[in-house]
Amino acid sequence: MKTVISRRQALAQGMTTGQIRHKLDRGDWQQPFRATYVQHTGQVTWLERVEAAVSARGPGAVVSLRCALHLWGLTREQPAIITLAEHFDTHRSGALEGVRVRRRRRLATARRYGLPVNTLPQTIIDVIALRPRDSDDMMALITRGVSSRKVTVPELRDELTHHPRHPAREVLTETLTAAEEGLGSAAEARYARDVEAAHALPRMQRQDPISRADGGTLARTMDFRDRARGLGVEIDGNLWHREKQLADRRRDREAAGAGGVVLRAGWVEVVVDPCRLAADVGAAQQARGWTGMPRPCGHTCAIATDPRWASAG
């Protein structure tokens, strides 16, 4: 049974205004917004409140931003403030308590749970615009969307073409490139950008399949691997997941059995101290045959003062 109904729908079903008022007076129905009712006496759910807001606002209203993100299943957060969007040419008066309405020239819409909602590409690009300097949140959001196969990198790129003045356009472009390379987590994306690329380290293969001793391929991959030098890098995105820890240790043993070495790093090393991590990875690569040197990413980069590289310079 549909629990949310508008005044217009109730009248179309044959009810009178008196009958509607009677149900409200008795408490059989609740009225979260004007001319919109919830047909039960229990607690109004978040989803019912969102549906009621869309109904009360009228045709053309679309769920947007973090509310849409929840409907798409990319966040567990159910925002207390409901955000709707409508076309720029829509002219309505009056406000709804606890509801914010954005007017925009372009609306890409879909349906989730029977509700009109911004498409996932537009939702992701819009949410990132709210906090354009939070690159960690940006990477995590894109990674969740792409890895869940609810959105593709080309779809996000296409959406970004409609936002020439997006406040995070440059970083977004870099992040989409990282996501397209198959990086499985935000930590891996940060490693590729802030450790490997920023310090001019040799580019490793991404998500490289692990081979068995007989030459076959195991159903596991190495996050980053330099096959020529027998060096791998594993990024622990979830340090407390026991099954993942066991699988990671197994990969380390398999690499060692094949004469390789695996370096392991976690979120803290990748995000908080990427320069020192780059120095360590560069030293391991040089010990295994690399003739180059890592490049400092700036004046405060740890590589510039690391004695391993200072003496080499």
Summary of the structure (lengths in Angstrom):
residues: 313
radius of gyration: 26.2
end to end distance: 74.3
largest distance: 88.9
contacts: 931
relative contact order: 0.07
helix: 44%
strand: 19%
